[in-house]
Amino acid sequence: SLSPHGKTTMSPELFELQVRDGAWAITAANVHQARVMRDSGVPRVLIANEVAAPGDIGWLGEQVDAGFPVVCYVDSVAGVRLLADGLTARGVAGRLGVLVELGVTGGRTGVRSLDDALEVARAAADSPVLAVAGVSGFEGIITATDAATAEERVDEFLDRLATLAERIVGDGLATGTDEFVVSAGGSVFFDRVVDRLTRVRAPMPNRVVLRSGC
């Protein structure tokens, strides 16, 4: 499935064309962009970032109450608690879908190890206001080293992301969701993303989502 980066254009006209042509969602970088997307008629938004500001968490709570499908990232237990506490303070009745972000060494965000990622997933699964809806990562910043090509390093990262997805679902942490999202950027290595992530084997439906768009 495709969830192109709407942040690149912030054009409601292009959002409409992309959704009409079959985009599963539009990707935002923050809640401000997500609000514009929803107000422009986008039917589903993927926020490819952690959400921590109280006002932004409040907006997410409103979307949960309204039944609007929006998901965001989590990459630390502290971030999970901040998000859960903010939603609980609003009295949210449902669950906000979150994607556990796996990062790369030297990258900006994301959990660095599978063990840490599973700890984040467990914290989110234990919350009555969050649902572990999938995993996500960004392979586009991976480059070659003296020891390996960029393609080899990308494949290794994507295999770790696939393993994380299988572990989360296998451990029963995919709570409150009918399908499990496995997502990567896919702007540069989209063929490799599809090849590696469609190998995920888990006892529930999974959806491979490309967030290409730069």
C-alpha positions as CSV (number, residue, x, y, z in Angstrom):
1,S,0.0,0.0,0.0
2,L,1.1,3.6,-0.6
3,S,1.1,6.4,2.0
4,P,3.0,9.2,0.1
5,H,4.6,12.0,2.0
6,G,2.1,14.9,1.9
7,K,4.6,17.0,3.8
8,T,6.5,17.5,0.6
9,T,3.7,19.5,-1.1
10,M,1.0,20.2,1.5
11,S,-1.3,20.5,-1.5
12,P,-4.9,19.4,-0.9
13,E,-5.3,19.1,-4.6
14,L,-2.5,16.6,-4.8
15,F,-3.8,14.8,-1.7
16,E,-7.1,14.3,-3.5
17,L,-5.4,13.0,-6.7
18,Q,-3.3,10.6,-4.6
19,V,-6.2,9.2,-2.6
20,R,-8.3,8.9,-5.8
21,D,-5.5,6.9,-7.4
22,G,-5.5,4.4,-4.5
23,A,-3.3,5.8,-1.8
24,W,-4.1,4.0,1.5
25,A,-3.1,7.1,3.6
26,I,-1.2,10.3,3.4
27,T,2.0,10.7,5.5
28,A,2.5,13.8,7.7
29,A,5.5,14.9,9.7
30,N,3.5,16.4,12.6
31,V,0.1,17.1,14.0
32,H,-0.2,20.5,12.3
33,Q,0.1,18.8,8.9
34,A,-2.2,16.0,9.9
35,R,-4.9,18.6,10.8
36,V,-4.6,20.2,7.4
37,M,-4.8,16.8,5.7
38,R,-8.0,15.8,7.6
39,D,-9.6,19.2,7.0
40,S,-8.8,18.7,3.3
41,G,-10.7,15.4,3.2
42,V,-7.8,12.9,3.5
43,P,-9.5,9.7,4.8
44,R,-6.4,8.3,6.8
45,V,-3.2,9.9,8.1
46,L,0.1,8.4,9.1
47,I,2.2,10.7,11.3
48,A,5.8,9.5,10.8
49,N,7.0,10.9,14.0
50,E,6.5,10.8,17.8
51,V,3.9,13.1,19.3
52,A,4.7,14.7,22.6
53,A,3.2,18.2,22.9
54,P,0.0,18.3,25.1
55,G,-2.1,20.1,22.5
56,D,-1.1,17.7,19.8
57,I,-1.9,14.7,22.0
58,G,-5.2,16.4,22.7
59,W,-6.0,16.6,19.0
60,L,-5.1,12.9,18.6
61,G,-7.6,12.1,21.4
62,E,-10.3,14.0,19.5
63,Q,-9.6,11.9,16.4
64,V,-9.9,8.7,18.5
65,D,-13.2,9.8,19.9
66,A,-14.4,10.7,16.4
67,G,-13.3,7.4,14.8
68,F,-10.8,9.1,12.4
69,P,-8.0,6.7,11.5
70,V,-4.7,8.3,12.4
71,V,-1.6,6.6,13.7
72,C,1.8,8.0,15.0
73,Y,5.1,6.6,16.1
74,V,6.5,5.6,19.5
75,D,10.2,4.9,20.1
76,S,10.7,5.0,23.9
77,V,8.8,3.9,27.0
78,A,8.9,7.5,28.3
79,G,7.2,8.6,25.0
80,V,4.6,5.9,25.4
81,R,3.7,7.0,28.9
82,L,3.6,10.6,27.9
83,L,1.2,9.8,25.0
84,A,-0.9,7.5,27.2
85,D,-1.1,9.9,30.1
86,G,-2.2,12.7,27.8
87,L,-5.0,10.6,26.2
88,T,-6.1,9.3,29.6
89,A,-6.4,12.8,30.9
90,R,-8.8,13.6,28.0
91,G,-11.0,10.6,29.0
92,V,-10.5,8.9,25.6
93,A,-12.7,5.9,25.3
94,G,-10.9,4.1,22.4
95,R,-7.3,3.3,21.4
96,L,-4.9,5.4,19.4
97,G,-2.9,3.2,17.0
98,V,0.9,3.5,17.3
99,L,3.8,2.2,15.2
100,V,7.0,1.2,17.0
101,E,9.8,2.9,15.1
102,L,13.0,1.0,14.6
103,G,16.0,3.3,13.9
104,V,19.5,2.9,12.6
105,T,22.8,3.7,14.4
106,G,23.6,7.3,13.9
107,G,20.0,8.1,12.8
108,R,17.7,10.7,14.3
109,T,14.9,8.7,15.8
110,G,13.7,5.1,16.5
111,V,14.6,2.4,18.9
112,R,18.1,1.0,18.2
113,S,17.7,-2.6,19.2
114,L,15.0,-5.3,18.9
115,D,15.0,-5.8,22.7
116,D,14.3,-2.1,23.3
117,A,11.7,-2.1,20.6
118,L,9.9,-5.0,22.2
119,E,10.0,-3.2,25.6
120,V,8.3,-0.1,23.9
121,A,5.7,-2.4,22.3
122,R,4.9,-4.0,25.7
123,A,4.5,-0.6,27.3
124,A,2.1,0.4,24.6
125,A,0.2,-2.9,24.7
126,D,-0.3,-2.5,28.4
127,S,-2.0,0.9,28.0
128,P,-5.8,0.8,27.6
129,V,-5.7,3.9,25.3
130,L,-3.0,2.7,22.9
131,A,-3.0,-0.1,20.2
132,V,0.2,-1.5,18.8
133,A,-0.8,-1.2,15.2
134,G,2.5,-1.9,13.5
135,V,6.2,-1.2,13.1
136,S,8.0,1.4,11.0
137,G,11.5,2.5,9.9
138,F,13.3,4.6,7.4
139,E,16.0,3.0,5.2
140,G,16.7,6.0,3.1
141,I,19.5,7.4,5.2
142,I,21.5,4.2,5.1
143,T,24.7,4.4,3.1
144,A,27.7,2.2,2.2
145,T,30.6,1.5,4.6
146,D,34.0,0.0,4.0
147,A,32.5,-3.4,5.1
148,A,29.2,-3.4,3.2
149,T,27.3,-1.9,0.3
150,A,24.3,0.4,1.0
151,E,22.0,-2.4,-0.5
152,E,23.4,-5.0,1.9
153,R,22.9,-2.7,4.9
154,V,19.4,-1.8,3.8
155,D,18.5,-5.4,3.5
156,E,19.9,-6.1,7.0
157,F,17.8,-3.3,8.4
158,L,14.6,-4.3,6.7
159,D,15.1,-7.9,7.9
160,R,15.4,-6.6,11.4
161,L,12.2,-4.6,10.9
162,A,10.4,-7.8,9.6
163,T,11.7,-9.8,12.6
164,L,10.4,-7.1,14.9
165,A,7.0,-7.3,13.3
166,E,6.9,-11.1,13.7
167,R,8.0,-10.9,17.3
168,I,5.4,-8.3,18.3
169,V,2.6,-10.2,16.7
170,G,3.9,-13.6,18.0
171,D,4.2,-12.3,21.5
172,G,0.5,-11.1,21.4
173,L,1.4,-7.4,21.6
174,A,-0.6,-6.3,18.5
175,T,-3.6,-5.2,20.5
176,G,-6.8,-3.5,19.3
177,T,-6.1,-3.8,15.6
178,D,-7.4,-6.0,12.7
179,E,-4.2,-5.8,10.6
180,F,-0.6,-5.1,11.4
181,V,1.2,-2.4,9.5
182,V,4.9,-2.9,8.4
183,S,6.2,0.3,6.9
184,A,9.3,1.8,5.5
185,G,10.2,5.0,3.6
186,G,10.7,3.4,0.2
187,S,11.8,6.5,-1.6
188,V,15.1,5.1,-2.7
189,F,15.1,1.4,-2.1
190,F,11.4,0.8,-2.6
191,D,12.0,-2.5,-4.5
192,R,14.0,-3.8,-1.7
193,V,11.5,-2.7,0.9
194,V,8.7,-4.6,-0.9
195,D,10.9,-7.7,-1.4
196,R,12.0,-7.9,2.3
197,L,8.8,-6.8,4.1
198,T,6.4,-9.0,2.1
199,R,8.3,-11.9,3.7
200,V,6.8,-11.2,7.1
201,R,5.0,-14.2,8.4
202,A,2.6,-13.5,11.3
203,P,-0.6,-15.1,12.5
204,M,-2.7,-12.0,11.5
205,P,-3.1,-10.0,8.3
206,N,-0.3,-7.5,7.7
207,R,-0.1,-4.5,5.4
208,V,3.2,-3.4,3.8
209,V,3.1,0.4,3.5
210,L,5.6,2.5,1.4
211,R,5.9,6.1,2.6
212,S,7.7,7.3,-0.6
213,G,7.4,10.9,-1.7
214,C,10.5,13.0,-1.5
